Amino acid sequence: MQPGPHPPPPPQTHRGGPVAYPGRPADQPRPRLRWVASPPPGAGPPRPRTPDNRYHGPPSYPVPPRWGFPSLVWRQPTVVPGTASNAVHPAQRVRLLSRNTAALLWTVGSLALIASGGEFWRYVLLVQSRNSALSTGVVGASDALVITASLLTSSFGLIALVTTLWWLYVARMAAADAVGEDPPRPPWQVAVAVLVPVLNLVLAGSVVAELEHTVLRRPATERPRPSVLVRWWWAAWGVNGLLLIVTLWFRFRDGIQAQADAVLMSGLLDLAAAAFAVLTVLVVRRMTELLAPIDDTGLRRMRVLKVTGAPEPALRARPAGAAR
């Protein structure tokens, strides 16, 4: 190994004089260098680009693509290896629950309308009893109609409430799964917002507005803006709550006039309940159509069994060195 060149000797310093470098006069100053640092290309923040939503035609490839679909017969997704055989998509559950919920709500609305008619009939009989005696059969028929319709409305209303809450839970899951985000509220907060008296008059509408906001796939940072249908539903919900409070207040008052007012308020409450049931059906249908626009039960599943009379496809000659 041969030794390399020796490094230049260090500069000689003299106290009170200039610094002398080898090969340079002592009176010649050292040139000053200025270092400028600049960021490399692409290190800065990217420029905002406006998304182009225009249709530019089908995709094009610079070379023929090598991918393709497997040569399999059309089959159910549950029999393909690697897929869940018993899992049901939340959107399918939403459509199934919406049919059951709508049927129960239509039943509750019809029963509430009948109960409202019975209450108004009873109020007319109370007004007539001030000047004349009433028939025992008419009074008995009115009482039987009011009691039967009220019991059926309460029973079916409780079942419809449970079914609607179950639909709401599944719809929130389906909406969150469609946008790839978590629901804005946990389930226990939704239950509190809907079931706690007085508090639900304010918070129940916000839960439905949040569901509509997610179903429409609006930004999560944007404040929910309920539609006209949801606003009407929210108003009907509040009117029903207020009428229920006023009716209970008249029920616990003493006096004949207070009892007559309670009958009138009960008729108005049943009428408002029927309107609220119809609005709930419209809200459930609208949310379901946005989450699952295609009904799987109405589709005809077809499978190709045999093809006859079709021309033979034209095949290109395979290159000699092409890999299979």
Secondary structure, 3 states (H helix, E strand, C coil): CCCCCCCCCCCECCCCCCCECCCCCCCCCCCCCCCCCCCCCCCCCCCCCCCCCCCCCCCCCCCCCCCCCCCCCCCCHHHCCCCCCCCCCHHHHHHHHHHHHHHHHHHHHHHHHHHHHHHHHHHHHHHHCCCCCCCHHHHHHHHHHHHHHHHHHHHHHHHHHHHHHHHHHHHHHHHHHHHCCCCCCCHHHHHHHHHCCCCHHHHHHHHHHHHHHHHCCCCCCCCCCCCHHHHHHHHHHHHHHHHHHHHHHHHCCCCHHHHHHHHHHHHHHHHHHHHHHHHHHHHHHHHHHHHCCCCHHHCCCCCCCCCCCCCCCCCCCCCCCCCC
